[in-house]
Amino acid sequence: MTLWEPKPSASQGGQGAARRRPRIKKLLSWLRSVPIFAVILLAVPASHAQTADNPIPIRISAGESVTLERAAAKGDDVFELRATAGETLALAEDGYWPASAKLDPADVPGLRVIRADAKDSKALPKPEGFEDCADWRWMKVLPTSGVYHIVVSRRSAKGYRLRISLLDPHDPMFDPGITADRISIGTGLFALASKLTLKTFEPLTYMDYCTPLPADGGLPAHLCLENERAWLGIMSVRGLKNADPKWVEDGDLKVLQGVTSPIAVPLKPLFSVLDDAALAHWGRLEYFQAKSWRGLRWLAKYYQDYAPLQNPLMYVFAAISNDGKYFIWLRVDIDYLNPPPELFQLSEKQRAQFDDNQKAWETFQSKVNIGLNNASPKSFEPDLDRLDAFVRSIELH
């Protein structure tokens, strides 16, 4: 029995398949939730003639999206869209539509984008970062203004649903809304010469992580500091909402927004699932506050199975700015020095017991939690006091 594990689809085999399905659903979820000034749902008649000479017109502007539901038919569909250079065109097909349909990658239509009013009407190159599943989705900054044809090549007679979105260059997925000169950070964790750098949205890296957000690379654009043990990201809450509205509106970020004092600290930390693993152990969950933000700090260990503590642990800090605009997230790998052996050891008999007795596992979790809470800050490397001082040095101006 495992704590949490992505399940493979019937049409995909092996561990890689087990990871691909939730990744694809995740990106499709983002593309369905792009912030829009207008949302349009069109059920386009299958009888409409679909050729390059007679395409189906799509009329949306930057910041808008349209969802097309196409009935079962044969042949290619061609949609025509006018766009401006610098806008990002994002396409995503829903392989789970209709809801009762079974996902079969072989049936998902292919996607191509062609500059229709150019002398040489060749398909635009596949977007960088989509090589693993390029036929499912397409997202790219458009190089020139003009008319584009979106060609959907059916591989079967099944219907499909296609989301078409136009994003402007200042969409929070691409612009964090804050610059490095408005952020002050103390020393003690990163090299003295380190500077916050802008990391752009990276679709492929985004697909490397399952729920929930955040994870480096599937985040919206963010300012970042990182080394071999630590990662700090500062990003727009709106951008996070675009990436995963549930995580913001009814998930971890909503919990964080409600933590306004020490008495509001939840019983368990955020991120019950992270990097394809479940939260197994945690401790030292505390409320932190500075002039410009409030948040939580804790220690955690994630597993896909029942297991004792094991180095490295994860020092986690998550905060939201007082104006509600920005999310701050820090992850640091730390070691528990000379821990009580009973926290780092489990016999096979104990592991087997947890399979049949959830209460026994929860008792062990409680034992670990007490052990972490009672440990001296100097029992860890880096020292917790040092890490806490770094966190408190962060200010947004």
C-alpha positions in Angstrom: 0.0 0.0 0.0 1.3 3.5 -0.9 0.5 6.9 0.6 -0.1 8.4 -2.8 0.7 7.3 -6.4 -0.4 8.5 -9.8 -2.3 5.7 -11.6 -1.5 4.8 -15.2 -4.2 4.7 -17.8 -5.3 1.5 -19.4 -3.8 2.4 -22.7 -0.4 3.4 -21.2 2.0 1.1 -19.6 4.9 1.4 -17.2 5.9 4.0 -14.6 6.4 6.8 -17.1 2.8 6.4 -18.2 1.7 6.6 -14.6 3.3 10.1 -14.5 2.2 11.3 -17.9 -1.6 11.1 -17.4 -1.8 13.4 -14.4 0.7 15.8 -16.0 -1.4 16.1 -19.1 -4.6 16.6 -17.1 -2.7 19.3 -15.1 -1.7 21.3 -18.2 -5.1 21.0 -19.7 -6.6 22.2 -16.4 -4.4 25.3 -16.6 -5.3 26.0 -20.2 -9.0 25.7 -19.3 -8.6 28.2 -16.5 -6.6 31.0 -18.3 -8.0 34.3 -17.0 -10.3 35.8 -19.6 -12.3 38.9 -20.2 -14.6 36.9 -22.4 -15.3 33.1 -22.4 -17.0 31.6 -25.4 -18.2 28.1 -25.8 -19.0 27.1 -29.3 -20.4 23.8 -30.5 -19.4 24.1 -34.2 -21.5 22.0 -36.5 -19.5 19.1 -37.9 -21.1 19.8 -41.3 -19.1 23.0 -41.6 -16.7 22.7 -44.5 -13.2 22.7 -43.1 -10.5 23.6 -45.6 -7.8 26.2 -45.8 -10.0 28.1 -48.3 -13.1 27.9 -46.1 -11.9 27.8 -42.4 -14.0 28.2 -39.3 -13.5 31.8 -38.1 -12.4 32.4 -34.5 -12.7 35.9 -33.1 -11.0 36.5 -29.8 -8.6 39.2 -28.5 -5.7 39.0 -26.1 -6.9 37.9 -22.7 -9.8 35.9 -24.2 -10.4 32.2 -24.8 -12.8 30.0 -26.7 -13.7 26.4 -26.2 -14.8 24.4 -29.3 -16.7 21.2 -29.1 -16.5 19.2 -32.2 -18.8 16.3 -33.0 -17.6 12.9 -34.4 -16.5 13.3 -38.0 -13.7 12.5 -40.4 -11.0 14.7 -41.9 -9.1 17.8 -40.7 -10.6 20.9 -39.1 -9.2 24.3 -40.0 -9.8 27.3 -37.7 -8.8 30.9 -38.6 -7.6 33.4 -36.1 -6.2 36.9 -36.4 -3.5 37.7 -33.8 -0.8 40.3 -33.1 3.0 39.7 -32.8 4.0 39.1 -29.2 0.8 37.5 -28.2 1.0 33.9 -27.0 -1.3 31.4 -28.7 -2.2 28.4 -26.4 -4.0 25.3 -27.6 -5.1 22.3 -25.7 -7.2 19.3 -26.6 -9.2 17.5 -23.9 -8.6 13.8 -24.3 -11.1 13.1 -21.6 -14.0 14.6 -23.5 -16.8 13.5 -23.5 -16.4 12.8 -19.7 -17.3 9.2 -20.3 -14.6 8.7 -23.0 -11.5 6.7 -22.2 -8.2 8.4 -22.9 -6.4 6.9 -25.8 -3.4 9.0 -27.0 -3.6 7.4 -30.4 -7.0 9.0 -31.0 -6.2 12.6 -29.9 -6.0 14.8 -33.0 -2.7 16.4 -33.9 -2.3 20.2 -33.8 -0.5 22.5 -36.3 -0.4 26.3 -36.6 0.2 27.9 -40.0 0.7 31.6 -40.9 -2.1 31.7 -43.5 -1.4 35.1 -45.1 2.3 34.6 -45.6 3.9 33.8 -49.0 5.4 30.6 -47.6 2.5 29.1 -45.6 4.5 26.5 -43.6 3.5 25.2 -40.2 5.2 27.0 -37.4 7.9 24.9 -35.6 6.8 22.8 -32.7 6.9 24.9 -29.5 10.1 24.3 -27.5 9.3 22.2 -24.4 6.4 20.3 -26.0 8.4 17.5 -27.5 7.1 14.8 -25.2 3.5 15.3 -26.2 3.5 17.9 -28.9 0.3 16.6 -30.6 -1.8 17.3 -27.6 -1.1 20.9 -27.0 0.6 23.9 -28.5 1.8 27.1 -26.9 4.1 29.7 -28.5 4.7 33.4 -28.8 3.5 34.4 -32.3 6.3 36.0 -34.3 4.3 38.3 -36.5 0.9 39.9 -36.8 -1.6 38.4 -39.2 -3.9 35.5 -39.9 -3.2 32.1 -38.5 -4.7 28.7 -39.3 -5.1 26.2 -36.6 -5.2 22.7 -38.2 -6.6 19.8 -36.2 -5.8 16.5 -37.9 -8.3 13.9 -36.7 -6.9 10.4 -36.2 -10.3 8.9 -35.7 -13.9 9.7 -36.2 -14.3 10.7 -32.5 -15.3 14.1 -31.3 -13.0 16.4 -29.4 -12.9 19.6 -27.4 -10.3 22.3 -28.1 -9.4 25.3 -26.0 -7.9 28.3 -27.9 -6.4 31.1 -25.8 -4.6 34.3 -26.6 -2.4 35.7 -23.8 -0.8 39.2 -23.9 2.9 39.6 -23.0 2.0 41.0 -19.5 -0.2 38.1 -18.6 0.8 37.0 -15.0 1.9 33.7 -16.4 4.7 35.6 -18.1 5.2 38.7 -15.9 5.4 38.3 -12.1 4.4 42.0 -11.6 7.3 42.7 -9.4 11.0 43.4 -10.1 14.1 42.4 -8.2 14.9 46.0 -7.1 11.7 45.9 -5.1 12.8 42.9 -3.0 15.4 42.9 -0.2 17.0 39.7 1.0 19.6 39.2 3.7 22.6 36.9 3.7 23.2 33.5 5.2 21.7 31.1 2.6 22.8 32.1 -0.9 26.2 33.4 -2.1 26.7 37.1 -1.5 26.8 37.9 -5.2 23.5 36.1 -5.8 20.8 38.1 -7.5 17.1 37.3 -8.1 16.6 36.3 -11.7 13.5 36.1 -13.7 12.4 32.5 -14.6 9.8 32.3 -17.3 7.0 29.8 -17.5 8.3 26.5 -18.8 5.6 24.1 -20.0 7.7 20.9 -20.2 9.1 21.3 -16.7 5.6 22.2 -15.5 4.6 18.7 -16.7 7.2 17.1 -14.6 5.1 17.7 -11.5 1.7 16.5 -10.3 -0.6 18.2 -8.0 -0.4 20.5 -6.2 1.4 23.6 -7.3 3.8 25.0 -6.7 6.9 23.4 -8.2 9.8 25.0 -9.9 9.1 25.2 -13.6 5.2 24.9 -13.9 5.0 27.9 -11.9 4.1 31.2 -13.6 7.0 33.5 -14.2 8.8 34.2 -11.0 11.9 35.8 -9.5 14.2 33.1 -8.3 17.3 32.4 -6.2 18.7 28.8 -6.1 21.7 26.7 -5.3 22.4 23.0 -4.8 20.3 22.9 -1.6 17.9 25.8 -1.7 15.3 27.3 -4.0 13.4 30.6 -3.4 10.6 31.9 -5.7 8.5 35.0 -5.6 5.6 35.2 -8.0 2.1 36.6 -8.7 -0.9 35.1 -6.9 -2.9 35.8 -10.1 -0.3 33.8 -12.1 -0.7 30.9 -9.7 -4.5 31.2 -10.0 -4.1 31.0 -13.8 -2.0 27.8 -13.4 -4.4 26.1 -11.0 -7.5 28.0 -9.8 -8.5 25.3 -7.4 -5.2 25.5 -5.6 -5.7 29.2 -5.1 -9.5 29.4 -4.5 -10.1 26.2 -2.6 -6.7 24.7 -1.8 -3.4 25.4 -0.1 -3.3 29.1 -1.0 -6.7 29.7 0.4 -5.6 28.1 3.7 -2.5 30.3 3.7 -4.6 33.4 3.1 -6.6 32.6 6.2 -3.6 32.3 8.5 -3.5 35.8 9.9 -2.1 35.1 13.4 -0.4 32.3 15.4 -3.8 31.0 16.6 -4.9 30.4 13.0 -2.0 28.0 12.2 -3.5 24.7 10.7 -2.9 21.3 12.3 -1.0 20.1 9.2 1.2 22.1 6.8 0.4 22.9 3.2 1.3 20.8 0.2 -0.1 17.4 1.2 1.3 16.1 -2.1 4.5 17.4 -3.7 6.7 16.1 -6.4 4.7 12.9 -6.9 4.9 12.0 -3.2 2.7 12.4 -0.1 3.4 14.3 3.1 4.6 11.6 5.5 6.2 13.5 8.3 6.3 17.1 9.5 7.1 19.3 12.5 7.9 22.8 13.7 4.9 24.3 12.0 5.0 28.0 13.0 3.5 31.3 12.0 5.9 33.9 10.7 5.3 37.6 10.0 7.3 40.5 8.6 6.4 44.1 7.5 5.2 43.0 4.0 4.1 39.4 4.4 2.7 36.7 6.7 3.2 32.9 6.3 4.2 29.6 7.7 7.4 27.7 8.2 7.7 23.9 8.8 9.9 20.8 8.3 8.6 18.0 6.0 9.4 14.7 4.5 7.6 13.2 1.5 7.3 9.6 0.5 5.3 7.3 -1.8 5.3 4.6 0.9 5.3 4.1 4.6 8.8 5.0 5.8 10.7 6.6 8.8 12.5 9.9 8.6 15.5 10.0 6.3 17.9 12.8 5.4 17.6 15.2 3.8 14.4 16.7 5.3 12.8 19.8 3.7 12.7 23.2 5.3 9.6 24.9 3.8 8.5 28.5 4.1 5.4 29.8 2.3 4.0 33.3 2.6 1.6 35.7 1.0 2.2 39.5 0.8 0.0 41.7 2.9 -1.7 43.1 -0.2 -2.5 39.6 -1.4 -0.6 40.1 -4.7 2.5 37.9 -4.2 3.4 34.4 -3.1 6.8 33.7 -1.5 8.1 30.1 -1.4 11.3 28.7 0.0 12.6 25.1 0.0 15.8 24.0 1.6 17.3 20.5 2.0 18.5 20.1 5.6 19.9 17.3 7.6 18.8 16.1 11.0 22.1 15.6 13.0 22.3 12.7 15.4 18.5 12.1 15.5 16.9 9.6 17.9 17.3 6.2 16.1 13.7 5.2 16.6 12.6 8.1 14.3 14.9 6.9 11.5 14.2 3.2 11.7 11.3 0.9 10.9 11.3 -2.8 10.8 9.6 -4.8 8.0 7.1 -6.0 10.6 6.2 -2.4 11.5 5.8 -1.4 7.8 3.6 -4.4 7.2 1.5 -3.4 10.2 0.9 0.0 8.8 -0.7 -1.6 5.7 -3.4 -3.0 7.9 -3.5 -0.5 10.7 -3.7 3.2 9.8 -3.9 4.1 13.4 -0.5 2.5 14.0 1.0 4.7 11.2 -0.6 7.8 12.6 0.9 7.0 16.0 4.3 6.8 14.4 3.7 10.1 12.6 2.9 11.7 15.9 6.1 10.3 17.4 8.1 11.8 14.6 6.2 15.1 14.9 7.0 15.3 18.6 10.6 14.5 18.0 11.0 17.2 15.4 9.2 19.8 17.6 11.5 19.0 20.6 14.8 19.0 18.7 17.1 21.9 19.2 17.5 24.3 16.2 21.2 23.4 16.2 20.2 19.7 15.7 19.9 20.6 12.0 22.2 21.6 9.2 21.8 24.3 8.2 20.9 25.6 11.7 17.2 26.4 11.9 17.9 29.8 13.6 20.0 30.7 10.6 17.3 29.7 8.1 14.6 31.5 10.1 16.7 34.7 10.2 17.1 34.5 6.4 13.3 34.2 6.0 12.6 37.1 8.2 15.1 39.2 6.2 12.9 39.0 3.1 10.9 42.1 2.4 8.8 43.3 -0.6 8.8 47.1 -1.2 
